[in-house]
Amino acid sequence: AADIISTVEFNHDGELLATGDKGGRVVIFQREPSTKASGSRSSEYNVYSTFQSHEPEFDYLKSLEIEEKINKIRWLSQRNQAHFLLSTNDKTVKLWKVSEREKQAVGFNLRDEDGQLHAENLNLCKLHSRLTKCNLDIVDIKPENMENLTEVITAAEYHPRECHTFVYSSSKGTIRLCDMREAAFDVKFSHSGRYMITRDYLSINVWDLNMESKPVESFQVHEYLKSKLCSLYENDCIFDKFECCWNGTDSVAWNHYATNCGTAIIASYLIFLQNLPCNYCLYTNNPHVYPPSAIMTGSYNNFFRVFDCNSKKDVTLEASRENSRQRAQLKSKKVSQGGKRKKDEVSVDSLDFNRKILHTAWHPKDKIIAVAATNNLYIFDSNNPA
């Protein structure tokens, strides 16, 4: 379906949240301002702007159809009242200016002084403002004979502070940290640039850039699926690309102190915004405060996992309409791998592999997260404990 969400991204201050879908459309949501009565910030996001970013096209030179699906959205740092974002499909990167006055998006030719990293299956290129007809290829893994193709690039990202450093992962599970000054499914740098996380099909690894021999931490996302890898390969689920993200700040990461995660129960209230295009549904919930230095990623059955890097604790939660009734309690989920199943456990055989959370985003400053489940967007707020 064209309205299935394919990417989710907060802007730098978390006031705007953008989603892209398979139909080539970008929908921008804006956080509601503080209420005069309470003075506290609302966690409700309303539609701010909607525009068609990409259209389907045909590459006659390669005899290839290019679909309009939005693969990634990146916000640029705001320097005036306007907001700028980049959106890309398999071929074209577009720069959009969202005007505060008109609340409409206007497209521009890409102009960025430092360049943007553009990843394709077989190469990485740097888009540069001074080169309008060509780009700088910085990684090319295309073999001379395509019959010898053994890996493709799965993700790439710049270092947050050092523009000459970037990292990319491949389908072989290899992660390469590169420096342009010298001749996994997803990868994300920490905000300080000291660490990075990588997501493969079954796990998340945390890496210290000063120690390349092995990850400093590993978290199993859905280890209970190991016995089902053959069937997951047959139904193509093995090729699902789950994204991962850090929490808003990692300033206290790796400090060894006691943290109290509290009970994994979420007291939630439902906010349903009417008249959203293509069934975009927003929900806001109030769980206990997440611990600092956390990692989030999605799974099947509309489950998503949150891992605390300090206490090593984790919680599995579900994003669904049924569990988002007003003031309903959302308990942590557990998956049973066989034998006698407890009352509150979910059998691994009953998991719905068509319901999956591939895209997640964490507010850069606040305790707010967003997860995309097919064509539904869920927003969870932990600022006000129940």
C-alpha positions as CSV (number, residue, x, y, z in Angstrom):
1,A,0.0,0.0,0.0
2,A,1.2,3.5,-0.8
3,D,0.5,4.8,2.7
4,I,2.8,2.5,4.5
5,I,5.4,4.5,6.5
6,S,8.9,3.9,5.3
7,T,10.9,6.4,7.5
8,V,10.4,8.5,10.6
9,E,12.7,11.4,11.7
10,F,12.5,14.2,14.4
11,N,14.1,17.5,13.6
12,H,17.0,18.8,15.8
13,D,14.8,20.3,18.5
14,G,12.0,17.8,18.3
15,E,9.3,20.3,17.5
16,L,8.7,18.7,14.1
17,L,8.4,15.1,13.2
18,A,8.5,14.0,9.5
19,T,7.3,10.7,8.0
20,G,7.8,9.4,4.5
21,D,5.8,6.6,2.9
22,K,5.9,4.2,0.0
23,G,3.7,6.6,-2.1
24,G,6.5,9.2,-2.2
25,R,4.7,11.5,0.2
26,V,6.2,13.4,3.2
27,V,3.9,14.3,6.2
28,I,5.2,16.8,8.8
29,F,3.8,17.0,12.3
30,Q,4.3,19.8,14.7
31,R,4.2,19.5,18.5
32,E,1.5,21.5,20.3
33,P,2.7,24.5,22.4
34,S,2.4,24.7,26.2
35,T,-1.1,25.1,27.7
36,K,-1.8,28.3,29.7
37,A,-3.5,26.3,32.5
38,S,-0.7,23.8,33.3
39,G,2.3,25.5,31.7
40,S,3.6,22.0,30.7
41,R,4.4,21.0,27.2
42,S,1.8,19.0,25.3
43,S,3.0,15.7,23.7
44,E,0.4,15.9,21.0
45,Y,1.6,16.3,17.4
46,N,-0.7,17.7,14.7
47,V,-0.3,17.8,11.0
48,Y,1.8,20.7,9.9
49,S,2.4,20.1,6.2
50,T,1.9,17.4,3.6
51,F,3.5,17.3,0.2
52,Q,4.4,14.9,-2.6
53,S,8.2,14.5,-2.6
54,H,8.8,11.8,-5.3
55,E,6.9,10.4,-8.2
56,P,7.5,7.0,-10.0
57,E,9.8,7.3,-13.0
58,F,11.6,5.1,-15.5
59,D,15.3,5.0,-16.1
60,Y,15.5,4.4,-19.9
61,L,19.3,4.0,-19.8
62,K,19.1,1.1,-17.3
63,S,15.6,-0.1,-18.3
64,L,14.6,0.2,-14.7
65,E,11.5,1.4,-12.9
66,I,12.3,3.8,-10.0
67,E,9.6,3.6,-7.3
68,E,8.6,6.7,-5.4
69,K,9.1,5.2,-1.9
70,I,10.9,7.6,0.5
71,N,13.9,5.7,1.9
72,K,15.2,8.3,4.3
73,I,14.5,11.8,5.6
74,R,17.2,14.1,7.1
75,W,16.5,17.5,8.7
76,L,19.1,20.2,8.2
77,S,20.1,22.6,11.0
78,Q,17.7,25.5,11.2
79,R,19.3,28.9,10.6
80,N,16.2,31.1,10.1
81,Q,12.5,30.8,10.4
82,A,12.3,28.2,7.6
83,H,12.9,24.5,8.0
84,F,14.9,22.4,5.5
85,L,14.9,18.7,5.0
86,L,16.3,16.1,2.6
87,S,14.3,13.3,1.2
88,T,15.4,10.5,-1.1
89,N,14.1,7.5,-3.0
90,D,16.4,5.0,-4.8
91,K,17.7,7.6,-7.2
92,T,17.1,11.2,-6.4
93,V,17.9,13.3,-3.3
94,K,15.7,16.4,-2.9
95,L,16.0,19.4,-0.7
96,W,12.8,21.0,0.6
97,K,12.2,24.3,2.3
98,V,9.1,24.4,4.6
99,S,7.9,27.9,5.0
100,E,6.6,29.0,8.4
101,R,4.2,31.5,6.8
102,E,2.7,29.2,4.1
103,K,3.4,25.9,5.8
104,Q,4.1,24.5,2.4
105,A,7.2,22.8,1.1
106,V,9.2,24.1,-1.9
107,G,11.7,22.0,-3.7
108,F,15.3,23.1,-4.6
109,N,18.3,21.8,-6.3
110,L,20.6,20.3,-3.7
111,R,23.0,22.9,-2.2
112,D,25.1,22.0,0.8
113,E,28.5,23.4,1.5
114,D,29.8,20.3,3.3
115,G,28.1,17.8,1.1
116,Q,25.6,15.0,2.0
117,L,26.3,11.2,2.0
118,H,24.1,9.3,-0.4
119,A,24.1,5.5,-0.1
120,E,23.1,3.1,-2.9
121,N,23.3,-0.7,-3.0
122,L,26.8,-0.8,-4.5
123,N,28.3,2.7,-3.8
124,L,28.5,5.7,-1.6
125,C,28.7,9.2,-3.0
126,K,29.1,12.6,-1.6
127,L,26.7,15.2,-3.1
128,H,28.5,18.5,-3.4
129,S,27.2,22.0,-4.2
130,R,30.1,22.8,-6.5
131,L,29.5,19.7,-8.7
132,T,26.2,20.0,-10.4
133,K,26.6,17.3,-13.0
134,C,28.4,14.7,-11.0
135,N,29.1,13.6,-7.5
136,L,32.1,12.3,-5.7
137,D,32.1,8.5,-5.4
138,I,33.9,7.6,-2.1
139,V,33.0,3.9,-1.9
140,D,32.4,1.5,-4.8
141,I,31.9,-2.2,-4.2
142,K,30.5,-3.1,-7.6
143,P,32.4,-6.1,-9.0
144,E,33.6,-6.2,-12.6
145,N,31.3,-9.1,-13.2
146,M,27.9,-8.8,-11.6
147,E,27.6,-12.5,-11.3
148,N,30.3,-12.3,-8.6
149,L,28.2,-9.9,-6.5
150,T,28.3,-11.1,-2.9
151,E,27.3,-8.1,-0.8
152,V,25.5,-4.8,-0.9
153,I,25.6,-1.6,1.2
154,T,22.8,-1.6,3.8
155,A,23.3,1.7,5.7
156,A,25.7,4.7,6.0
157,E,26.0,7.7,8.3
158,Y,28.4,10.6,8.9
159,H,30.1,11.1,12.2
160,P,28.1,13.8,14.1
161,R,31.2,16.0,14.7
162,E,33.9,15.0,12.3
163,C,32.7,15.6,8.7
164,H,35.6,13.5,7.2
165,T,34.6,10.4,9.1
166,F,31.7,8.1,8.1
167,V,30.6,4.5,8.7
168,Y,28.8,2.0,6.5
169,S,27.6,-1.5,6.8
170,S,27.1,-4.3,4.3
171,S,24.8,-7.3,3.9
172,K,27.7,-9.6,5.0
173,G,27.5,-8.1,8.5
174,T,30.7,-6.1,8.0
175,I,31.0,-2.5,9.5
176,R,33.6,-0.2,8.0
177,L,34.7,3.1,9.7
178,C,36.2,5.3,7.0
179,D,38.2,8.5,7.0
180,M,38.1,10.5,3.8
181,R,41.4,12.2,4.6
182,E,43.1,8.9,3.8
183,A,43.4,6.6,0.8
184,A,24.5,-4.2,9.0
185,F,20.9,-3.3,8.5
186,D,21.3,-0.1,10.3
187,V,24.1,1.9,12.0
188,K,23.9,5.0,14.2
189,F,26.6,7.1,15.9
190,S,26.0,8.2,19.4
191,H,25.6,12.0,19.9
192,S,29.1,12.4,21.1
193,G,30.5,10.3,18.3
194,R,32.3,8.0,20.7
195,Y,30.1,5.0,20.2
196,M,27.9,3.5,17.5
197,I,25.1,0.9,17.4
198,T,24.5,-1.6,14.7
199,R,21.4,-3.7,14.1
200,D,21.4,-7.0,12.4
201,Y,18.4,-9.3,12.1
202,L,18.5,-10.8,15.6
203,S,20.6,-8.4,17.7
204,I,21.9,-4.9,18.4
205,N,25.6,-4.3,19.1
206,V,27.2,-1.3,20.8
207,W,30.7,-0.4,19.6
208,D,33.4,1.8,21.1
209,L,35.3,3.4,18.2
210,N,38.5,3.0,20.2
211,M,38.0,-0.7,20.4
212,E,37.3,-2.4,17.1
213,S,38.0,-6.0,18.1
214,K,34.5,-6.6,19.5
215,P,31.4,-4.8,20.7
216,V,31.2,-3.5,24.2
217,E,27.6,-4.7,24.6
218,S,25.3,-6.9,22.7
219,F,21.5,-7.1,23.1
220,Q,19.3,-9.9,21.7
221,V,16.2,-8.4,20.1
222,H,14.2,-11.5,19.2
223,E,16.4,-14.5,19.9
224,Y,13.2,-16.7,20.0
225,L,13.1,-16.5,16.2
226,K,16.3,-18.6,15.7
227,S,14.3,-21.8,15.4
228,K,12.2,-20.2,12.6
229,L,14.9,-18.8,10.4
230,C,14.2,-21.2,7.6
231,S,10.5,-20.3,7.4
232,L,11.4,-16.6,7.7
233,Y,13.7,-17.0,4.7
234,E,11.0,-18.6,2.7
235,N,8.5,-15.8,3.3
236,D,11.2,-13.1,2.8
237,C,10.9,-11.8,6.3
238,I,14.6,-12.4,6.8
239,F,15.2,-9.4,4.5
240,D,13.3,-7.0,6.7
241,K,15.5,-4.0,7.6
242,F,14.9,-2.9,11.2
243,E,16.2,0.5,12.2
244,C,17.6,1.4,15.6
245,C,18.1,4.7,17.5
246,W,19.7,6.1,20.6
247,N,17.8,8.1,23.2
248,G,18.0,11.9,23.1
249,T,21.2,12.3,25.1
250,D,24.1,10.0,25.9
251,S,26.0,12.5,28.1
252,V,26.0,10.0,31.0
253,A,26.6,6.9,28.9
254,W,28.7,4.2,30.4
255,N,28.8,5.8,33.9
256,H,28.3,2.8,36.2
257,Y,25.6,3.8,38.7
258,A,22.4,2.2,39.9
259,T,19.3,3.0,37.8
260,N,15.7,2.3,38.8
261,C,13.7,1.3,35.7
262,G,10.5,0.9,37.7
263,T,7.9,-1.5,36.6
264,A,7.4,-2.0,32.9
265,I,3.8,-0.8,32.9
266,I,2.5,2.1,30.8
267,A,-0.5,4.1,31.8
268,S,-1.7,5.4,28.5
269,Y,-4.3,7.7,27.1
270,L,-5.4,7.8,23.5
271,I,-5.4,10.9,21.4
272,F,-6.8,10.2,18.0
273,L,-6.5,13.0,15.4
274,Q,-9.3,13.0,12.9
275,N,-9.0,13.6,9.2
276,L,-5.4,12.5,8.9
277,P,-4.5,11.6,5.3
278,C,-4.0,7.9,4.4
279,N,-4.9,6.6,7.9
280,Y,-2.1,8.3,9.8
281,C,-3.1,7.6,13.4
282,L,-1.3,9.3,16.3
283,Y,-1.4,8.0,19.9
284,T,0.2,9.5,23.0
285,N,1.0,7.5,26.1
286,N,2.5,8.2,29.5
287,P,5.0,5.4,30.6
288,H,7.5,5.5,33.4
289,V,10.5,7.6,32.6
290,Y,13.0,5.8,30.4
291,P,16.5,5.5,31.8
292,P,19.3,7.5,30.2
293,S,21.6,5.9,27.6
294,A,18.9,3.7,26.0
295,I,18.5,2.1,22.6
296,M,15.3,1.4,20.8
297,T,14.5,-0.9,17.9
298,G,11.4,-2.6,16.4
299,S,10.3,-6.2,16.0
300,Y,7.4,-8.3,14.8
301,N,3.8,-8.4,16.1
302,N,4.1,-4.6,16.4
303,F,6.5,-5.1,19.3
304,F,9.4,-2.6,20.0
305,R,12.3,-3.1,22.4
306,V,14.0,-0.6,24.7
307,F,17.4,-1.5,26.2
308,D,19.1,0.3,29.0
309,C,22.9,0.4,28.4
310,N,23.7,1.0,32.1
311,S,21.5,-1.5,34.0
312,K,21.3,-4.0,31.0
313,K,17.6,-4.2,31.6
314,D,15.1,-4.2,28.7
315,V,11.4,-4.0,28.0
316,T,9.2,-5.2,25.2
317,L,6.1,-3.0,24.4
318,E,3.4,-3.3,21.8
319,A,2.0,-0.5,19.6
320,S,-1.7,-1.2,18.8
321,R,-5.1,0.4,18.8
322,E,-6.5,-2.2,21.0
323,N,-4.0,-1.5,23.8
324,S,-4.3,2.3,23.5
325,R,-7.7,2.9,25.0
326,Q,-8.0,6.0,27.2
327,R,-6.2,5.5,30.5
328,A,-5.6,1.8,29.7
329,Q,-2.5,0.0,31.1
330,L,0.0,-1.4,28.7
331,K,2.1,-4.1,30.3
332,S,5.4,-5.4,29.0
333,K,5.3,-8.3,26.7
334,K,7.0,-11.7,26.9
335,V,7.3,-14.3,24.2
336,S,7.1,-18.0,25.1
337,Q,9.4,-20.3,23.1
338,G,7.6,-23.5,23.9
339,G,6.5,-25.7,26.8
340,K,4.0,-24.4,29.3
341,R,3.0,-20.9,28.5
342,K,2.2,-18.4,31.3
343,K,-1.1,-16.4,31.1
344,D,0.5,-13.1,30.2
345,E,3.0,-14.6,27.6
346,V,2.7,-14.6,23.8
347,S,3.5,-17.8,22.0
348,V,6.2,-17.5,19.3
349,D,3.9,-19.5,17.0
350,S,1.2,-16.8,17.3
351,L,3.4,-13.9,16.3
352,D,2.1,-11.9,13.3
353,F,5.0,-11.3,10.9
354,N,2.9,-8.9,8.8
355,R,2.7,-6.6,11.7
356,K,6.2,-5.2,12.2
357,I,7.9,-2.0,13.4
358,L,10.8,-1.2,11.1
359,H,11.2,2.5,11.8
360,T,11.7,4.2,15.1
361,A,12.8,7.7,16.3
362,W,13.7,9.3,19.6
363,H,13.0,13.0,20.5
364,P,16.5,14.7,20.6
365,K,15.7,16.5,23.9
366,D,12.6,15.1,25.5
367,K,11.3,11.7,26.6
368,I,9.2,11.2,23.5
369,I,9.5,8.4,21.0
370,A,7.8,7.7,17.7
371,V,7.3,4.3,16.1
372,A,5.8,3.5,12.7
373,A,3.7,0.4,12.3
374,T,2.7,0.0,8.6
375,N,0.5,3.1,8.0
376,N,0.1,4.1,11.6
377,L,2.3,6.4,13.6
378,Y,2.4,6.0,17.4
379,I,3.9,8.6,19.7
380,F,4.7,7.7,23.3
381,D,5.4,10.4,26.0
382,S,7.1,9.6,29.3
383,N,7.3,13.1,30.7
384,N,4.4,12.7,33.0
385,P,4.5,9.4,35.0
386,A,1.2,7.9,35.7
